[in-house]
Amino acid sequence: MAALLLEGGRTAHSRFSIPIQVHETSTCTFSADSDIAALIEEAKLIIWDETPMMHKHCFEALDQSLRDILNPGKPFGGKAVVFGGDFHQILPVVPKGSREQIVQASLSSSSLWNSCQILKLGAVIDIPEDMLLKDSLDPINSIALSTYPSLLHNLDDGDYFKEHAILCPTNDVVDEVNNYMMDLLPGESHQYYSSDKICSSDTSSKRDDGLSTEYLNSIKCSGLPNHLMKLKKGVPVMLLRNIDQQYGLCNGTRLQITQLGKHVIEGKVLTGNNIGNKVYLPRMLLMPTDSRLPFRLQRRQFPIAPCFLMTINKMSRVKSRKGLKILIVDENGERINTTYEVQMSALKLELQFSLSKISIPTIKNPYVV
């Protein structure tokens, strides 16, 4: 999403060829005589947004590679680099990591941090009372009606879905509310099942380990579509893979379903520089990068997910205070107006928000509308 907000923007992994799985000795995979190296030599400034989300080894990998091709005695080879982001938001994901492990993985724990000059923009403010959602309806219905008013009358308006979204902390709530929203649409839903197996090139696990197809189908990983995908015509969806960056089809691009075939899905682009263009999506072979799996799962499925609602780290910006409503409920489902470490900062009419610590373990987590 951060890359799509910049004209010609690219993800750091794409631009600098940073390995997906990084460690303390990782380096970028481009060579000194490559086109990427030539481009970097000509660059006057490198802007890297949403850096608090990245593991410190990503920055150290680029630093080492730039030192190798430019100036070994200066950070990033002497190139000026601007890091953007807010450490109150999402930090690097460390699977089952403790607070100490997450902090240790952050940019601020890197040796490069001593070379950084900190510039603070905006100020922390409290959540105003008029931004809290306090309808007497049940939480999901309240969210749906408040965020998507006159839904059925706006199905053909691409800007309607472009300007509305429901955000929440967990993928479980995403699936629940997306299914609820889809049931509000007319027509019969189409069900698409994935084909799952262990990758034939996987040598880290035994081939006769007895993993059933049902078990493979039940696996849910970040960035991987579910085994069972329910869709209807008119549903907004989000791409989960980079398909064609020049055409604007990147991870995070939002589309609206226009036709549902057996082997191909047609959609129109809602975001980016190619709004309104029609695209055709086939099933693709997808493999998650989740290191917690003891084997390499290979799933053949459409690379999309419904996005009436999405997790906070996928889309964390609104354009005005008037456009933001927050619903917070406690363990008993009662409305409250406080939660832990919810901080909001305003800068140039853009509100950035985070729920960095949620103490409510049930499915009724705070929703952000």
C-alpha positions as CSV (number, residue, x, y, z in Angstrom):
1,M,0.0,0.0,0.0
2,A,2.8,2.4,0.8
3,A,4.4,1.8,-2.6
4,L,1.1,2.4,-4.4
5,L,0.8,5.8,-2.8
6,L,4.0,7.0,-4.5
7,E,4.1,7.5,-8.3
8,G,6.4,4.8,-9.7
9,G,6.7,3.4,-6.2
10,R,8.0,-0.1,-5.6
11,T,8.4,-2.3,-2.6
12,A,11.9,-2.4,-1.1
13,H,12.2,-6.1,-1.8
14,S,11.4,-5.6,-5.4
15,R,13.5,-2.5,-6.0
16,F,16.7,-3.7,-4.1
17,S,16.3,-7.5,-4.6
18,I,16.2,-8.0,-0.8
19,P,15.8,-11.7,0.1
20,I,12.4,-12.7,1.5
21,Q,14.0,-14.6,4.4
22,V,16.6,-12.3,5.8
23,H,19.3,-12.9,8.5
24,E,22.2,-11.0,9.9
25,T,24.6,-11.9,7.0
26,S,22.0,-11.3,4.2
27,T,22.9,-9.1,1.2
28,C,20.8,-7.9,-1.8
29,T,21.0,-10.2,-4.8
30,F,21.9,-7.5,-7.5
31,S,25.4,-7.4,-8.8
32,A,27.7,-4.4,-9.2
33,D,27.3,-4.3,-13.0
34,S,23.5,-4.7,-12.9
35,D,20.9,-2.2,-14.0
36,I,19.8,-1.8,-10.4
37,A,23.3,-0.9,-9.3
38,A,23.5,1.7,-12.2
39,L,20.2,3.2,-11.1
40,I,21.3,3.5,-7.5
41,E,24.5,5.2,-8.5
42,E,22.4,7.9,-10.3
43,A,19.9,8.3,-7.5
44,K,20.2,11.4,-5.3
45,L,17.7,10.3,-2.7
46,I,16.1,7.0,-1.5
47,I,12.7,7.3,0.2
48,W,11.7,4.2,2.2
49,D,8.3,4.4,3.7
50,E,6.7,2.3,6.5
51,T,10.2,1.3,7.8
52,P,9.1,0.3,11.4
53,M,7.3,-2.7,9.9
54,M,10.5,-4.0,8.3
55,H,13.1,-6.3,10.0
56,K,16.4,-4.6,10.7
57,H,18.2,-7.2,8.6
58,C,16.5,-5.7,5.5
59,F,18.2,-2.4,6.0
60,E,21.5,-4.0,6.9
61,A,21.4,-6.1,3.7
62,L,20.9,-2.9,1.6
63,D,23.6,-1.1,3.6
64,Q,26.1,-3.8,3.0
65,S,25.3,-4.0,-0.7
66,L,25.6,-0.3,-1.2
67,R,28.9,-0.2,0.7
68,D,30.2,-2.9,-1.7
69,I,29.4,-1.0,-4.9
70,L,29.8,2.7,-3.7
71,N,31.7,3.7,-0.6
72,P,32.6,1.0,2.0
73,G,33.3,3.7,4.7
74,K,29.8,5.3,4.8
75,P,26.4,4.0,5.7
76,F,24.4,3.0,2.6
77,G,27.5,3.8,0.6
78,G,27.1,7.5,1.1
79,K,23.6,7.7,-0.3
80,A,21.0,9.9,1.4
81,V,18.1,7.7,2.7
82,V,14.9,8.9,4.2
83,F,13.1,6.5,6.5
84,G,9.4,7.2,7.0
85,G,7.0,5.7,9.5
86,D,5.6,5.6,13.1
87,F,6.9,3.2,15.7
88,H,3.5,3.4,17.4
89,Q,2.2,1.4,14.5
90,I,2.9,-2.2,13.3
91,L,6.4,-3.4,14.2
92,P,8.2,-6.3,12.5
93,V,6.3,-9.6,12.7
94,V,8.3,-12.2,14.7
95,P,6.3,-15.4,14.8
96,K,5.5,-16.2,18.5
97,G,8.1,-13.6,19.4
98,S,8.3,-11.9,22.8
99,R,8.3,-8.2,23.3
100,E,12.1,-8.2,23.6
101,Q,12.5,-10.2,20.3
102,I,10.2,-7.8,18.4
103,V,12.0,-4.7,19.7
104,Q,15.4,-6.4,18.8
105,A,14.2,-7.0,15.3
106,S,13.2,-3.3,14.8
107,L,15.2,-0.7,12.9
108,S,15.9,1.2,16.1
109,S,17.9,-1.8,17.4
110,S,20.2,-1.9,14.3
111,S,23.7,-0.5,14.4
112,L,22.6,1.8,11.6
113,W,20.3,3.7,14.0
114,N,23.2,5.6,15.4
115,S,23.7,7.2,12.0
116,C,20.0,8.3,11.7
117,Q,18.8,11.8,12.4
118,I,15.3,11.8,13.8
119,L,12.7,14.3,12.5
120,K,9.3,14.3,14.2
121,L,6.2,15.3,12.3
122,G,2.7,15.9,13.8
123,A,1.6,15.3,17.4
124,V,-0.2,12.7,19.4
125,I,-3.8,13.5,20.1
126,D,-6.7,11.8,22.0
127,I,-9.6,10.2,20.3
128,P,-12.5,12.7,20.2
129,E,-15.8,11.6,21.7
130,D,-17.6,12.2,18.3
131,M,-15.4,9.6,16.6
132,L,-16.6,6.7,18.7
133,L,-19.3,4.5,17.2
134,K,-22.1,4.1,19.8
135,D,-25.1,2.7,17.9
136,S,-27.4,0.4,19.8
137,L,-27.2,-2.4,17.1
138,D,-25.0,-5.5,17.4
139,P,-21.4,-4.8,16.5
140,I,-21.2,-6.3,13.1
141,N,-24.5,-4.9,11.9
142,S,-23.5,-1.5,13.3
143,I,-20.2,-1.5,11.5
144,A,-21.8,-2.6,8.2
145,L,-24.5,0.1,8.2
146,S,-22.1,2.9,9.3
147,T,-19.4,2.1,6.9
148,Y,-21.4,1.0,3.8
149,P,-24.6,3.0,3.8
150,S,-26.8,2.4,0.8
151,L,-24.6,-0.5,-0.2
152,L,-27.0,-2.0,-2.8
153,H,-27.5,1.3,-4.6
154,N,-23.7,1.8,-5.0
155,L,-22.5,-1.5,-6.3
156,D,-21.7,0.0,-9.7
157,D,-19.8,3.0,-8.3
158,G,-16.1,2.1,-8.1
159,D,-15.4,5.2,-5.9
160,Y,-17.8,3.9,-3.3
161,F,-15.6,0.9,-2.4
162,K,-12.4,3.0,-3.0
163,E,-13.5,5.4,-0.2
164,H,-14.9,2.9,2.3
165,A,-13.2,0.2,4.3
166,I,-13.5,-1.6,7.7
167,L,-10.2,-2.3,9.6
168,C,-9.6,-4.7,12.4
169,P,-6.7,-6.3,14.3
170,T,-7.1,-10.0,13.3
171,N,-7.7,-12.2,10.3
172,D,-10.4,-14.2,12.1
173,V,-12.6,-11.1,12.4
174,V,-11.8,-10.2,8.8
175,D,-13.3,-13.5,7.6
176,E,-16.4,-13.2,9.8
177,V,-17.3,-9.7,8.7
178,N,-16.5,-10.2,5.1
179,N,-18.9,-13.2,5.0
180,Y,-21.5,-11.1,6.7
181,M,-21.1,-8.2,4.2
182,M,-21.2,-10.6,1.2
183,D,-24.5,-12.1,2.4
184,L,-26.0,-8.6,2.1
185,L,-25.4,-8.6,-1.7
186,P,-27.9,-10.0,-4.1
187,G,-27.3,-13.1,-6.2
188,E,-25.9,-16.5,-5.5
189,S,-22.4,-16.9,-4.2
190,H,-19.7,-18.9,-6.1
191,Q,-17.5,-21.2,-4.1
192,Y,-13.9,-21.8,-5.2
193,Y,-11.8,-24.5,-3.6
194,S,-8.0,-24.6,-3.7
195,S,-5.8,-27.6,-4.6
196,D,-3.2,-28.1,-1.8
197,K,-0.1,-30.3,-1.6
198,I,3.4,-30.3,-0.3
199,C,5.8,-28.8,-2.8
200,S,7.6,-31.6,-4.7
201,S,10.9,-29.8,-4.3
202,D,10.6,-29.7,-0.5
203,T,13.4,-31.8,1.0
204,S,13.0,-30.6,4.5
205,S,10.1,-32.9,5.3
206,K,9.5,-36.6,4.7
207,R,7.2,-37.3,1.8
208,D,5.4,-40.1,3.7
209,D,4.7,-38.1,6.8
210,G,0.9,-38.8,6.5
211,L,-0.3,-35.2,6.1
212,S,-3.9,-35.4,4.9
213,T,-5.5,-33.2,2.3
214,E,-8.0,-32.0,4.9
215,Y,-5.2,-30.8,7.1
216,L,-3.5,-29.0,4.2
217,N,-6.8,-27.4,3.3
218,S,-7.3,-26.1,6.9
219,I,-4.0,-24.1,6.9
220,K,-4.4,-20.3,7.0
221,C,-1.3,-18.1,6.5
222,S,-0.9,-14.4,6.2
223,G,-0.9,-13.4,2.5
224,L,-2.4,-16.8,1.4
225,P,-6.0,-17.1,0.2
226,N,-8.2,-19.5,2.1
227,H,-8.9,-23.0,0.8
228,L,-12.6,-22.1,0.4
229,M,-13.2,-18.7,-1.2
230,K,-16.8,-17.4,-1.5
231,L,-17.4,-14.6,-4.0
232,K,-20.3,-12.7,-5.6
233,K,-20.5,-10.3,-8.5
234,G,-19.8,-6.8,-7.1
235,V,-17.6,-7.9,-4.2
236,P,-14.4,-5.8,-3.6
237,V,-11.3,-7.9,-3.4
238,M,-7.6,-7.3,-2.8
239,L,-4.7,-8.8,-4.6
240,L,-2.4,-10.9,-2.4
241,R,0.5,-11.2,-4.9
242,N,2.5,-8.9,-7.3
243,I,1.3,-9.9,-10.8
244,D,2.1,-6.9,-13.0
245,Q,3.6,-3.9,-11.2
246,Q,3.7,-1.8,-14.4
247,Y,0.0,-2.4,-14.9
248,G,-0.7,-1.6,-11.2
249,L,-1.5,-5.2,-10.2
250,C,0.5,-5.4,-6.9
251,N,0.0,-6.9,-3.5
252,G,-2.6,-4.6,-1.9
253,T,-4.3,-3.4,-5.2
254,R,-8.1,-3.3,-4.8
255,L,-10.4,-4.7,-7.5
256,Q,-14.2,-5.2,-7.8
257,I,-15.5,-8.5,-9.2
258,T,-17.4,-8.0,-12.5
259,Q,-17.7,-11.6,-13.7
260,L,-17.2,-15.0,-12.1
261,G,-16.1,-17.8,-14.4
262,K,-15.1,-21.4,-13.5
263,H,-11.4,-20.9,-14.3
264,V,-11.0,-17.1,-14.6
265,I,-12.3,-14.1,-12.6
266,E,-12.9,-10.7,-14.2
267,G,-12.5,-7.5,-12.2
268,K,-12.0,-3.8,-12.5
269,V,-9.2,-1.9,-10.8
270,L,-10.3,0.5,-8.0
271,T,-6.9,1.9,-6.9
272,G,-3.7,3.1,-8.4
273,N,-3.0,4.6,-11.8
274,N,-5.2,2.2,-13.8
275,I,-8.6,2.8,-12.2
276,G,-11.4,1.3,-14.3
277,N,-9.2,-1.1,-16.3
278,K,-10.5,-4.7,-16.5
279,V,-8.2,-7.5,-15.6
280,Y,-8.6,-11.3,-15.8
281,L,-7.2,-13.4,-12.9
282,P,-6.5,-17.2,-13.2
283,R,-5.7,-19.5,-10.4
284,M,-2.0,-19.4,-9.4
285,L,0.4,-21.6,-7.6
286,L,1.1,-19.8,-4.3
287,M,3.5,-20.7,-1.5
288,P,3.5,-19.0,1.9
289,T,6.7,-17.7,3.4
290,D,5.6,-18.6,6.9
291,S,8.7,-20.1,8.5
292,R,6.6,-21.8,11.2
293,L,5.4,-24.5,8.7
294,P,7.7,-27.5,8.8
295,F,7.1,-28.0,5.0
296,R,6.5,-26.0,1.9
297,L,2.8,-25.7,1.2
298,Q,1.8,-25.3,-2.4
299,R,-1.8,-23.9,-2.9
300,R,-3.4,-23.4,-6.3
301,Q,-6.1,-20.7,-5.8
302,F,-7.1,-17.2,-7.1
303,P,-4.6,-14.7,-5.6
304,I,-7.3,-12.5,-4.0
305,A,-9.3,-12.1,-0.8
306,P,-12.6,-10.2,-0.2
307,C,-11.8,-6.8,1.3
308,F,-15.0,-5.2,2.7
309,L,-12.8,-5.5,5.7
310,M,-9.0,-5.9,6.1
311,T,-6.4,-5.9,8.8
312,I,-5.0,-2.6,10.0
313,N,-1.5,-3.0,8.5
314,K,-3.0,-3.4,5.0
315,M,-4.6,0.0,5.0
316,S,-3.9,2.5,7.8
317,R,-5.0,5.9,6.4
318,V,-8.1,8.0,6.1
319,K,-8.3,11.5,4.5
320,S,-10.3,13.4,7.1
321,R,-11.5,13.1,10.7
322,K,-15.1,13.1,9.5
323,G,-14.4,9.8,7.6
324,L,-13.2,7.8,10.6
325,K,-15.4,6.0,13.2
326,I,-14.1,3.7,15.9
327,L,-16.0,0.9,17.7
328,I,-14.6,-0.6,20.9
329,V,-16.2,-3.3,22.9
330,D,-15.2,-5.1,26.0
331,E,-15.2,-8.9,26.8
332,N,-19.0,-8.7,27.4
333,G,-19.8,-6.9,24.1
334,E,-20.5,-3.6,25.8
335,R,-19.4,-0.3,24.2
336,I,-16.5,1.4,25.8
337,N,-14.5,4.5,24.9
338,T,-11.0,3.4,25.9
339,T,-8.5,0.7,24.9
340,Y,-4.8,0.2,25.4
341,E,-2.2,2.2,23.4
342,V,-4.5,3.6,20.8
343,Q,-2.7,6.7,19.6
344,M,-3.6,9.0,16.7
345,S,-1.5,11.6,15.0
346,A,-2.7,14.1,12.4
347,L,-0.5,15.4,9.7
348,K,-1.8,17.3,6.6
349,L,-5.3,16.1,7.2
350,E,-4.2,12.5,7.1
351,L,-5.0,10.4,10.2
352,Q,-2.7,7.5,10.9
353,F,-3.9,5.1,13.6
354,S,-2.7,2.0,15.3
355,L,-3.9,-0.6,17.7
356,S,-0.5,-1.7,18.9
357,K,-1.7,-3.6,22.0
358,I,-5.2,-5.2,22.3
359,S,-6.0,-6.8,25.6
360,I,-9.3,-8.4,24.5
361,P,-8.6,-12.0,23.4
362,T,-12.1,-12.9,22.1
363,I,-13.4,-12.4,18.6
364,K,-15.0,-9.2,19.8
365,N,-11.9,-7.2,19.4
366,P,-12.0,-3.4,18.8
367,Y,-13.1,-2.6,15.3
368,V,-12.0,0.5,13.4
369,V,-14.5,1.7,10.8
